[in-house]
Amino acid sequence: MKSYRKELWFETANRRDFMNITPTIERCLAESGITEGLCLVNAMHITSSIFINDDESGLHSDFEVWLEKLAPEKPHSQYKHNGYEDNADAHLKRTIMGREVVVAVTNGRLDFGPWEQIFYGEFDGKRRKRVLVKIIGE
């Protein structure tokens, strides 16, 4: 069994953002030489997320509105965590959107359903954050 590991770094211009990282993950898969196996992609920071969904701007806007209703950024005083920082909402949003995805690798390709893409979700941006890609298989 082969194993491939790569760290990716992202820095968004906004506090919250969604980035389609599917092409980057596909390049990692090509670099790995693995044609059958599993691909893990996970956020290595507790205020960012990796998830799979459709790459449609209306849906991304809906995510933003929905997440802000569930865990509004302000007022900062509503969160006990915010005594030291002002990002409690980002921790909660990450919990909702998830830490990682695992995608099957079949015939050297990510084995997606229709419209599925991999996204990096940022909830406390404007600084560099790391994403781990681990691919195992043959």
C-alpha positions in Angstrom: 0.0 0.0 0.0 1.2 3.5 -0.9 0.8 6.6 1.2 0.9 10.2 0.2 0.8 13.3 2.5 0.8 17.0 1.6 0.0 20.1 3.6 -1.8 22.9 1.8 -2.0 26.5 3.1 -4.8 28.9 2.6 -5.3 32.6 3.5 -8.5 34.3 2.7 -9.0 38.1 2.4 -12.3 37.9 4.3 -13.2 36.7 7.7 -15.6 34.1 6.2 -15.2 32.5 2.8 -15.8 29.3 0.8 -13.1 28.1 -1.7 -13.5 25.2 -4.1 -10.3 23.2 -3.6 -11.2 20.3 -5.8 -8.7 21.1 -8.6 -5.9 21.3 -5.9 -6.9 17.9 -4.5 -7.1 16.4 -7.9 -3.5 17.6 -8.5 -2.5 15.9 -5.2 -4.1 12.7 -6.3 -2.1 12.8 -9.6 1.1 13.5 -7.7 0.4 10.5 -5.4 0.3 8.0 -8.3 -2.5 6.2 -6.4 -5.3 4.8 -8.5 -7.4 2.9 -6.0 -7.8 3.9 -2.4 -9.0 6.7 -0.2 -8.4 10.4 0.0 -8.7 12.3 3.3 -8.8 16.1 3.3 -9.0 17.8 6.7 -8.7 21.2 8.2 -6.0 21.5 10.7 -7.4 24.6 12.4 -10.5 24.7 14.6 -12.1 27.7 12.9 -12.0 26.3 9.4 -13.8 23.4 7.7 -13.6 21.0 4.8 -16.9 19.8 3.3 -18.5 18.5 0.1 -21.3 20.2 -1.7 -22.3 21.9 -4.9 -20.3 24.8 -6.3 -23.2 27.2 -6.7 -23.0 30.8 -5.5 -26.6 30.9 -4.3 -26.0 27.9 -2.1 -22.9 29.4 -0.7 -24.8 32.6 0.1 -27.5 30.4 1.8 -24.7 28.7 3.9 -23.5 32.1 5.0 -27.0 33.3 6.0 -27.9 30.0 7.7 -24.6 29.8 9.7 -24.9 33.4 10.8 -28.4 32.7 12.1 -27.2 29.6 14.0 -24.0 31.3 15.4 -24.0 35.0 14.8 -20.6 36.7 15.0 -21.9 39.7 17.0 -22.4 40.7 19.7 -19.1 39.2 20.8 -20.2 39.4 24.4 -22.8 36.6 23.9 -20.0 34.0 24.0 -18.0 33.0 27.1 -15.1 32.0 24.8 -14.8 35.6 23.6 -13.3 36.8 26.9 -9.9 36.1 25.3 -10.7 36.1 21.6 -13.6 37.2 19.4 -14.0 34.0 17.3 -16.4 31.8 19.3 -18.9 31.9 16.4 -16.2 30.5 14.0 -15.6 27.5 16.3 -19.4 26.8 16.2 -19.6 27.2 12.5 -16.7 24.8 11.9 -18.5 22.2 14.1 -21.6 22.5 12.0 -19.8 22.3 8.6 -17.3 19.6 9.6 -13.6 18.9 9.9 -12.9 16.6 7.0 -14.0 14.5 4.1 -13.0 11.1 2.8 -13.4 10.5 -0.9 -13.0 7.1 -2.6 -10.3 7.0 -5.3 -11.3 4.8 -8.3 -9.3 4.5 -11.5 -7.1 7.4 -10.5 -10.0 9.8 -10.0 -12.0 11.2 -7.0 -15.2 9.1 -7.0 -17.8 11.8 -6.7 -21.5 11.9 -7.1 -23.1 14.4 -9.4 -22.2 18.0 -8.6 -20.0 17.1 -5.6 -16.9 19.3 -5.1 -14.5 19.7 -2.1 -14.6 23.1 -0.3 -12.4 24.9 2.2 -14.7 26.9 4.6 -13.1 29.7 6.5 -14.8 31.3 9.5 -12.0 33.3 11.1 -9.8 34.3 8.2 -7.2 36.8 7.2 -4.4 34.5 8.3 -2.7 31.4 7.0 -4.2 28.0 7.8 -3.3 24.5 7.0 -5.2 21.6 5.3 -3.9 18.1 5.3 -4.3 15.8 2.3 -3.6 12.1 3.0 -4.1 9.5 0.3 -3.7 5.8 0.8 -4.1 2.9 -1.6 -2.5 1.2 -4.6 
